[in-house]
Amino acid sequence: MTTDQHRRPESRRDEIIGRSLIGAAVVSTAVIQPLADFNNSHAFNEDWPPHAHFHDLAAIGMLEICSATSLYLLLTSRGDRTLNTAIAAIMPAAFWAPFFPAHFVTGSSLDDTTAHHPAPKVPHIGRFHIYPNASAAAVELILLGIGWWRYRKSRGIR
């Protein structure tokens, strides 16, 4: 019997849940971001300079390559399973995590309103605005964090 066959059923369940949550975050990241950017608010926004379009499209291309790599690492039986799972989780986290510190850089904003693309009214709680992009980042990072925690728990990694 292999080590995996000696593990408790709840450990196997934790591993499946953990890797599934990471996979869900990877797939939703690969789908959400192009939907959010391949439109007049970002990639085709006439208020943006051409070089900004270039950067947005290059970032989407890089994100799709990283997402495909993450999926491969989650699905392959080659290599170290724990390392593969860690890298699969880190790649989308590396995309989403910078949304928060970037917000605090002078001249940047989570609000994507421009002259030719007025953004819809952003919901708020008091003076705190709930931006869809920051909300998506938070949800994805939470999925990745819970997925990694469940996976580590299944392996007895502290």
C-alpha positions in Angstrom: 0.0 0.0 0.0 1.1 3.5 -0.8 1.2 6.3 1.8 -1.9 7.8 0.3 -3.8 4.6 0.8 -2.9 4.7 4.6 -4.4 8.2 5.0 -7.6 8.7 6.8 -10.7 9.3 4.6 -11.1 12.8 6.0 -7.5 13.6 4.9 -8.3 12.5 1.4 -11.5 14.6 1.5 -9.5 17.7 2.7 -7.0 17.1 -0.2 -9.8 16.9 -2.7 -11.6 20.0 -1.3 -8.4 21.9 -1.1 -7.2 21.2 -4.6 -10.8 21.7 -6.0 -11.0 25.2 -4.4 -7.6 26.1 -5.9 -8.8 24.7 -9.2 -12.0 26.7 -9.0 -10.0 29.9 -8.3 -7.7 29.2 -11.2 -10.5 28.6 -13.7 -12.6 31.6 -12.5 -9.5 33.8 -12.7 -8.9 32.7 -16.2 -12.5 33.5 -17.1 -13.3 36.6 -15.1 -10.3 38.7 -16.0 -10.7 38.5 -19.8 -14.4 39.2 -19.4 -13.6 42.3 -17.3 -10.9 43.6 -19.6 -11.8 42.7 -23.2 -14.2 45.6 -23.6 -14.4 49.4 -23.8 -13.6 49.8 -20.1 -10.1 48.5 -20.5 -8.4 46.9 -23.5 -10.5 49.0 -26.0 -11.0 52.1 -24.0 -10.5 55.1 -26.3 -9.4 57.2 -23.4 -6.4 55.0 -22.7 -3.1 55.6 -24.6 -2.1 52.8 -26.9 0.7 51.6 -24.6 -1.8 51.1 -21.8 -3.8 48.8 -24.1 -0.6 46.9 -24.8 0.1 46.4 -21.1 -3.5 45.3 -20.4 -3.5 42.8 -23.2 0.0 41.5 -22.3 -1.1 41.0 -18.7 -4.2 39.1 -19.8 -2.0 36.9 -22.0 0.4 36.2 -19.1 -2.5 35.5 -16.8 -3.9 32.9 -19.3 -0.6 31.2 -19.6 -0.2 31.1 -15.8 -3.7 29.8 -15.4 -3.1 27.0 -17.9 0.2 26.1 -16.1 -1.7 26.1 -12.7 -4.3 23.7 -14.1 -1.6 21.4 -15.5 0.2 21.3 -12.1 -3.1 20.5 -10.4 -4.0 17.7 -12.9 -0.6 16.1 -13.5 0.7 13.1 -11.6 4.3 14.1 -12.5 6.5 15.7 -9.9 6.0 16.6 -6.3 2.2 16.9 -5.5 2.7 19.4 -2.7 5.0 21.6 -4.7 2.8 21.4 -7.7 -0.2 22.4 -5.6 1.6 25.3 -4.0 2.8 26.7 -7.3 -0.7 26.2 -8.8 -2.1 28.4 -6.0 0.6 31.0 -6.0 0.2 31.9 -9.7 -3.3 33.3 -9.5 -2.6 34.8 -6.0 0.3 36.7 -7.6 -2.2 38.2 -10.0 -4.9 39.2 -7.4 -2.8 40.2 -4.3 -1.3 43.3 -5.9 -4.8 44.8 -6.3 -4.7 46.0 -2.7 -1.4 47.7 -2.3 -1.8 49.2 -5.9 -4.9 51.0 -4.7 -2.7 53.0 -2.3 -0.2 54.3 -4.9 -0.8 58.0 -5.6 -2.6 58.4 -9.0 -4.1 54.9 -9.1 -7.7 54.0 -8.4 -10.1 51.0 -8.3 -12.7 53.2 -10.1 -12.3 52.7 -13.8 -14.6 55.6 -14.9 -13.3 57.5 -17.9 -14.9 60.2 -20.2 -16.2 57.6 -22.7 -16.9 54.8 -20.2 -18.8 55.9 -17.2 -18.7 53.1 -14.6 -22.0 52.0 -13.1 -22.8 53.2 -9.6 -20.5 51.4 -7.1 -22.3 50.1 -4.1 -21.0 51.3 -0.7 -21.3 50.8 3.0 -21.1 54.2 4.6 -18.0 55.9 3.0 -16.5 52.5 2.0 -17.0 51.6 -1.7 -17.4 48.0 -2.8 -15.5 47.9 -6.1 -16.2 44.8 -8.2 -12.5 44.3 -9.1 -11.4 44.4 -5.4 -14.3 42.2 -4.5 -13.2 39.6 -7.1 -9.6 39.8 -5.9 -10.8 39.2 -2.3 -13.0 36.2 -3.2 -10.3 34.6 -5.3 -7.6 35.1 -2.6 -10.0 33.6 0.0 -10.7 30.6 -2.2 -7.0 30.1 -2.7 -6.2 30.5 1.0 -8.9 28.1 2.1 -7.9 25.6 -0.6 -4.2 25.7 0.4 -5.1 25.4 4.1 -7.3 22.3 3.4 -4.6 20.8 1.2 -1.9 21.4 3.9 -4.2 20.0 6.6 -4.7 16.8 4.5 -0.9 16.3 4.3 -0.3 17.1 8.0 1.8 20.2 7.0 1.8 22.9 9.6 
